[in-house]
Amino acid sequence: MRFAMAAALAILLTGCAATMGAGDAGCASYAEARLARPPAGTVAAVPPAWADWIADLDDRMTGTCR
């Protein structure tokens, strides 16, 4: 389940940098930080509560930057 969520996140999150508004420093910083994200397969080592929180945070940040 968590691996599937991580894989879905990896696919969805690739759009943040492409869809952010030019000149938005917060979105640019977030897009840059996402490039250093560990491989999606490593999410299996993250406790479920943290994986859910990370997914929620990323959804919110990605939505803000669109």
C-alpha positions as CSV (number, residue, x, y, z in Angstrom):
1,M,0.0,0.0,0.0
2,R,2.7,2.5,1.0
3,F,4.8,1.6,-2.0
4,A,1.8,2.2,-4.3
5,M,1.2,5.6,-2.5
6,A,4.9,6.5,-3.0
7,A,4.8,5.5,-6.6
8,A,1.7,7.6,-7.2
9,L,3.4,10.5,-5.4
10,A,6.4,10.2,-7.5
11,I,4.3,10.5,-10.6
12,L,2.1,13.3,-9.4
13,L,4.9,15.3,-7.9
14,T,6.9,15.7,-11.1
15,G,4.4,18.4,-12.2
16,C,5.1,20.9,-9.5
17,A,8.1,22.6,-11.1
18,A,6.4,22.6,-14.5
19,T,3.2,24.2,-13.2
20,M,4.5,26.7,-10.7
21,G,4.2,30.4,-11.4
22,A,7.3,32.2,-12.5
23,G,8.9,34.2,-9.7
24,D,7.3,32.3,-6.8
25,A,10.3,31.6,-4.5
26,G,8.4,29.2,-2.2
27,C,7.3,27.0,-5.1
28,A,10.8,27.2,-6.7
29,S,12.3,26.2,-3.4
30,Y,9.9,23.3,-2.9
31,A,10.4,22.0,-6.5
32,E,14.2,22.1,-5.9
33,A,13.9,20.2,-2.6
34,R,11.8,17.6,-4.3
35,L,14.7,16.8,-6.6
36,A,16.6,15.6,-3.6
37,R,13.8,13.3,-2.5
38,P,14.9,9.7,-1.8
39,P,13.7,7.0,-4.2
40,A,10.0,6.1,-3.9
41,G,10.9,2.5,-2.9
42,T,12.3,3.7,0.4
43,V,8.9,4.7,1.6
44,A,8.4,1.2,2.9
45,A,10.9,2.1,5.7
46,V,8.7,5.1,6.8
47,P,6.1,4.5,9.6
48,P,2.6,4.7,8.1
49,A,1.6,7.8,10.1
50,W,4.7,9.7,8.7
51,A,4.0,8.4,5.2
52,D,0.5,9.7,5.4
53,W,1.7,13.1,6.7
54,I,4.3,13.4,4.1
55,A,1.8,12.6,1.3
56,D,-0.7,15.2,2.7
57,L,2.0,17.9,3.0
58,D,3.2,17.2,-0.5
59,D,-0.4,17.3,-1.9
60,R,-0.9,20.7,-0.2
61,M,2.3,22.1,-1.4
62,T,1.9,20.8,-4.9
63,G,-1.7,22.2,-5.0
64,T,-0.5,25.6,-3.9
65,C,2.2,25.8,-6.6
66,R,-0.2,25.1,-9.5
